[in-house]
């Protein structure tokens, strides 16, 4: 069984255990994110579904599907780019800390990492000490992946 199929099967079981359904269209959109190492927009996912499955989905439908997948903790929204990425921990049943995203400024590859809750609590205290309230613990870090770094050398 492929990594993508294993993730979709786990997502389907996870949804079922919460009393919701991973419909065929939701499965297709999730598949598009699982098969990419780059974040995708709703429009890119609509094109993917059309090309791969012959399924024409309006962008608004894809946005609703992405909202559902985000609520079910199967995907993450990258706020700065207004794009989405599949959660790298779909098949895990344990806590991984707080997700953060490394985004290559050159090739747009995205890698999800986690930081300890204690690290985020320290950051939150620093933010509050500066007179601000932390709205979201998610960080999207502008990086350069090793492949792009090596190509530039």
C-alpha positions as MATLAB code, in Angstrom:
seq = 'XXXXXXXXXXXXXXXXXXXXXXXXXXXXXXXXXXXXXXXXXXXXXXXXXXXXXXXXXXXXXXXXXXXXXXXXXXXXXXXXXXXXXXXXXXXXXXXXXXXXXXXXXXXXXXXXXXXXXXXXXXXXXXXXXXXXXXXXXXXXXXXXXXXXXXXXX';
ca = [
       0.000    0.000    0.000;
       1.323    3.425   -0.912;
       2.017    6.179    1.604;
      -0.786    8.255    0.076;
      -3.315    5.417    0.270;
      -2.316    4.642    3.866;
      -2.831    8.301    4.806;
      -6.220    8.426    3.065;
      -7.337    5.193    4.769;
      -6.267    6.557    8.157;
      -8.018    9.882    7.456;
     -11.190    8.031    6.491;
     -11.145    6.014    9.712;
     -10.398    9.130   11.743;
     -13.356   10.948   10.185;
     -15.627    7.966   10.711;
     -14.674    7.804   14.409;
     -15.706   11.477   14.745;
     -19.038   10.902   13.000;
     -18.160   12.666    9.741;
     -17.534   11.301    6.273;
     -14.527   11.610    4.006;
     -16.499   11.846    0.761;
     -15.037   10.998   -2.619;
     -14.462   14.692   -3.438;
     -12.802   15.273   -0.067;
     -10.622   12.220   -0.674;
      -9.594   13.574   -4.090;
      -8.606   16.988   -2.707;
      -6.690   15.368    0.149;
      -4.963   13.092   -2.362;
      -3.778   16.139   -4.305;
      -2.162   17.566   -1.184;
      -0.658   14.247   -0.095;
       1.012   13.784   -3.473;
       2.726   17.167   -3.365;
       5.597   18.500   -1.298;
       4.434   22.029   -2.092;
       1.450   23.927   -0.787;
      -1.489   24.139   -3.175;
      -4.206   26.730   -3.659;
      -7.868   25.842   -4.055;
      -7.559   26.657   -7.760;
      -4.541   24.356   -8.171;
      -6.449   21.582   -6.397;
      -9.496   22.132   -8.622;
      -7.196   21.727  -11.647;
      -5.641   18.610  -10.080;
      -9.081   17.009   -9.581;
     -10.066   17.840  -13.145;
      -6.823   16.452  -14.618;
      -6.460   13.394  -12.384;
     -10.076   12.333  -11.791;
     -12.039   14.115  -14.520;
     -13.904   15.771  -11.649;
     -14.762   19.416  -12.229;
     -14.933   21.126   -8.842;
     -15.609   24.853   -8.526;
     -13.010   26.683   -6.429;
     -15.671   27.537   -3.827;
     -16.399   23.828   -3.364;
     -12.683   23.149   -2.963;
     -12.490   25.909   -0.324;
     -15.351   24.251    1.607;
     -13.627   20.890    1.326;
     -10.346   22.401    2.548;
     -12.173   24.005    5.481;
     -13.586   20.589    6.406;
     -10.164   18.925    6.079;
      -8.605   21.662    8.214;
     -11.279   21.227   10.918;
     -10.530   17.495   10.926;
      -6.811   18.311   11.345;
      -5.886   16.607    8.080;
      -4.494   19.708    6.372;
      -2.917   23.004    7.401;
      -3.512   26.390    5.871;
      -0.438   28.483    5.169;
      -1.824   31.923    5.845;
       0.855   33.997    4.116;
       0.466   32.166    0.812;
      -3.253   31.307    1.211;
      -2.387   27.732    0.279;
      -2.785   24.352    1.951;
      -0.594   21.389    2.784;
      -1.452   17.912    4.041;
      -0.594   17.336    7.678;
       2.529   15.218    7.872;
       1.102   13.445   10.926;
      -2.155   12.138    9.423;
      -1.294    8.528   10.228;
      -0.167    9.255   13.799;
      -2.370    8.832   16.838;
      -0.204   10.749   19.302;
       0.605   14.394   19.989;
       3.515   15.908   18.071;
       3.673   19.365   19.524;
       2.859   22.514   17.589;
       3.253   22.499   13.808;
       5.517   25.024   12.121;
       6.284   25.302    8.424;
       9.594   25.715    6.624;
       9.037   27.164    3.152;
      11.825   27.265    0.588;
      11.916   30.758   -0.881;
      13.305   29.356   -4.140;
      11.351   26.173   -5.014;
       8.385   26.613   -2.628;
       8.844   23.163   -1.064;
       7.167   23.038    2.342;
       8.266   20.923    5.298;
       6.234   20.596    8.481;
       8.162   20.453   11.734;
       6.959   20.632   15.316;
       8.140   22.541   18.334;
       7.517   21.707   21.956;
       4.608   23.374   23.687;
       7.057   24.736   26.247;
       8.922   26.562   23.449;
       5.692   28.149   22.251;
       4.768   29.081   25.837;
       8.113   30.875   26.158;
       7.459   32.712   22.888;
       3.937   33.586   24.034;
       5.288   35.093   27.263;
       7.805   37.153   25.256;
       5.036   38.377   22.952;
       2.867   39.338   25.936;
       5.848   41.042   27.564;
       6.123   43.207   24.457;
       2.493   44.268   24.845;
       0.918   41.953   22.274;
      -1.302   38.876   22.313;
      -0.344   35.849   20.217;
      -3.236   35.166   17.847;
      -1.842   31.945   16.351;
       1.138   29.799   17.344;
       1.705   28.824   13.697;
       4.878   30.148   12.126;
       5.746   30.052    8.444;
       9.508   30.404    8.172;
      11.165   31.664    5.012;
      14.009   29.222    4.341;
      16.222   27.790    1.627;
      16.113   23.998    1.250;
      19.397   22.119    0.957;
      18.728   21.164   -2.679;
      18.346   24.822   -3.690;
      21.303   25.840   -1.538;
      23.501   23.190   -3.207;
      22.333   24.228   -6.698;
      23.278   27.837   -5.951;
      26.757   26.866   -4.740;
];
